Amino acid sequence: MKITAVDAPEHAQVVRVADAPSGLLGFIAVHSTQLGPAAGGVRMRRYDNETAALDDALRLSRGMTYKNAAAGLPLGGGKAVIIADPAKDKSPELLRAFGRAVDSLNGQYWTAEDMGMTPGDMAEIGTETRYVAGLANGAFASGDPSPITARGIFNAIVTTARHRFGWKDLRKATVSVQGLGHVGYHLCSLLTAAGAKLIVTDIDPEHVARIAREFSARAFGPDEIFAVEADIFAPCAIGAILNETTIPMLKTGVVVGGANNQLATDQDGQRLHDRGILFAPDFVANGGGIINVATEILQISNGEAWVASRLEALDQTMDRILSRASAMNVSPNQVAEDIVREILHPKAA
Ligand code: NAD
């Protein structure tokens, strides 16, 4: 195993991890440990090249610092990426090699599930390190975080709809959902139970077929979803999908979803604001998952009640952000970033 330091001035520590026998190649990025050990999932996907994977790790780990701070957790921000196709390349050897890489950081970074990973994969990683959460079994096991992530997004949808439209009864709402994986599936289930109408898309036709069947959703192609008419757009797939090309296409009053880093650039928050589209900052809306994971890292004994109270606090934070953004006539993302900076640098605020 080769673990080499990567120069990243804004980050506390970044390493490239490579293990030829198992095929492991990736990066672990620790953005900040100011509030506690860095925590954030490991993502396995194909990347065009190493630079793209490193960029993703750097961006996502910074996002975790913001997410953990906004959720009021005593955790810093970190993230790992593995350059591999989860359908073809994942093996116990590769996962164990990754576990050894995590362990080499001596608890500075805690890993958990992200795209392409499952609780079973966490168990395999856990054979080599104790710095892993999102396990299915064990004294403080928190399992798959996506149902709680979806619950947090659902709460954010209700709160954002109230701010933007003046109603919170989702029987009035049509919601378009992009990405029908773990988070998207549970979100569609909650929205259907609340009486919302669903418009959905995914690049995987099986995921679309399942949601259309179970929740009577109308399906559109992946490129069509941006232009469909809906009250609320919920991006639950990949990042950077709100950009100078897609934002002018949107026919929705609100964007609230689970995907990390939905804005391609900082200007895109302003672009949405200029179009009168209320954007719920993703690193606040999707904080439910890391709250759930935190019960395991922090060894919380009454986990369910603790998660419920933290989700409520997260929703209040979202409410405060939207109120302040409205009063200041600025993008909620700007306000959310300011609030996190106040937490991270209290004296400078
Ligand atoms: P997942 O891999 O289970 O699902 C992602 C889905 O998006 C898949 O069905 C995939 O086919 C689809 N997809 C990919 N590219 C697409 C595209 N261009 N158009 C339409 N669909 C596309 O992942 P997940 O766990 O559901 O996570 C979804 C997003 O939420 C990710 O950005 C992840 O980082 C973020 N997130 C997840 C959690 C969690 O608890 N799982 C927590 C916080 C944030």
Boltz pocket constraint, residues with backbone or C-beta under 6 A from the ligand:
constraints:
  - pocket:
      binder: B
      contacts: [[A, 113], [A, 114], [A, 115], [A, 116], [A, 145], [A, 146], [A, 147], [A, 149], [A, 178], [A, 179], [A, 180], [A, 181], [A, 182], [A, 183], [A, 184], [A, 201], [A, 202], [A, 203], [A, 204], [A, 207], [A, 222], [A, 235], [A, 236], [A, 237], [A, 238], [A, 239], [A, 258], [A, 259], [A, 260], [A, 286], [A, 287], [A, 289], [A, 290]]
      max_distance: 6.0
